[in-house]
Amino acid sequence: MRGWMRIPLASVAALLLVAIGATATRQLTGGAVSLALAVPVVVWLALETPAIEGAIGAALVGTLLDAAAGGPSGLLTFLSIVVFVGVRAGAGPFDARTPLGFGLLSGVATFAMGLGAVVLLRYVTPSTAAPGWSLLGRVLVEAALTGLAAPPIRWVLDRVLVPAHRDHPGVLR
């Protein structure tokens, strides 16, 4: 696989994860609790790709999230890029490449995106239509569930998108 294929394949993976998350949300909880399964793709891009390539990928994933959410255009694209930059800046102090670290980082990123969406929507909409702070409990549950689902997503992304870019000891090329 060539390096230029990572971003299109990550976008396809994010699209599939948005569909899986929407289906699981509808079938399992009736829409009471949601899953943000595309956010671990943004976290993976921040950890595994160069800065410009990953930022473009995060913007594409955010555009897919915007299209799926049906909210204000550009909100989740902006928040995906903010999460991308935050993960690149904050992943150094702990090992984000372990399943536990990746799950925690994905959960925190999901919570940051949800909190950012609530804050920005409260800032720009009239007070009668603004989302309430009571949504933060739902955002916290969404972050916890996404953090639990993140390690298998990481495993799949590593198996599909990275094999050509890492050295495999003992394998002749």
CORFENRA-V324783 format. One record per backbone hydrogen bond with DSSP energy under -0.5 kcal/mol. CO is the residue of the C=O (numbers start at 1). NH is the residue of the N-H. E is the energy in kcal/mol with one decimal. If there is no record, write none. Layout:
# CORFENRA-V324783
{{CO NH E} {CO NH E}}
This chain:
# CORFENRA-V324783
{{2 5 -1.4} {3 6 -1.3} {4 8 -0.6} {5 9 -2.2} {6 10 -2.6} {7 11 -2.3} {8 12 -2.1} {9 13 -2.5} {10 14 -2.4} {11 15 -2.3} {12 16 -2.4} {13 17 -2.4} {14 18 -2.4} {15 19 -2.0} {16 20 -2.6} {17 21 -2.8} {18 22 -2.4} {19 23 -2.3} {20 24 -2.9} {21 25 -2.4} {22 26 -2.1} {23 27 -2.9} {24 28 -2.5} {24 29 -0.7} {25 29 -1.2} {25 30 -0.5} {25 31 -1.9} {26 30 -0.6} {29 32 -1.2} {35 37 -0.6} {36 39 -1.2} {38 41 -0.8} {38 42 -1.1} {39 43 -2.1} {40 44 -2.6} {41 45 -2.5} {42 46 -2.0} {43 47 -1.6} {44 48 -2.4} {45 49 -1.8} {50 54 -2.9} {51 55 -2.3} {52 56 -2.2} {53 57 -2.1} {54 58 -2.8} {55 59 -2.2} {56 60 -2.1} {57 61 -2.6} {58 62 -2.5} {59 63 -2.1} {60 64 -2.1} {61 65 -2.3} {62 66 -2.6} {63 67 -2.4} {64 68 -2.1} {65 69 -2.4} {66 70 -2.0} {72 75 -1.4} {74 78 -2.4} {75 79 -2.3} {76 80 -2.0} {77 81 -1.9} {78 82 -2.2} {79 83 -2.5} {80 84 -2.5} {81 85 -2.5} {82 86 -2.6} {83 87 -2.9} {84 88 -2.2} {85 89 -2.0} {86 90 -2.6} {87 91 -1.8} {91 94 -0.6} {91 96 -0.5} {94 96 -1.3} {95 98 -0.9} {98 102 -2.8} {99 103 -2.4} {100 104 -2.6} {101 105 -2.5} {102 106 -2.4} {103 107 -2.4} {104 108 -2.5} {105 109 -2.3} {106 110 -2.4} {107 111 -2.3} {108 112 -2.6} {109 113 -2.3} {110 114 -2.4} {111 115 -2.9} {112 116 -2.6} {113 117 -2.2} {114 118 -2.3} {115 119 -2.7} {116 120 -2.7} {117 121 -2.4} {118 122 -2.3} {119 123 -1.7} {120 124 -1.7} {121 125 -1.6} {126 129 -1.3} {126 130 -1.2} {132 135 -1.5} {133 136 -1.7} {134 137 -1.0} {134 138 -0.6} {135 139 -2.3} {136 140 -2.2} {137 141 -2.0} {138 142 -2.4} {139 143 -2.4} {140 144 -2.2} {141 145 -2.5} {142 146 -2.3} {143 147 -2.4} {144 148 -1.8} {145 149 -1.7} {146 150 -1.1} {147 151 -0.6} {149 153 -1.2} {150 154 -2.7} {151 155 -2.3} {152 156 -2.2} {153 157 -2.7} {154 158 -2.7} {155 159 -1.9} {156 160 -2.2} {157 161 -2.8} {157 162 -0.5} {158 162 -0.9} {162 165 -2.9} {162 166 -0.7} {163 166 -0.6} {167 169 -0.6} {168 171 -1.9} {170 172 -0.6}}
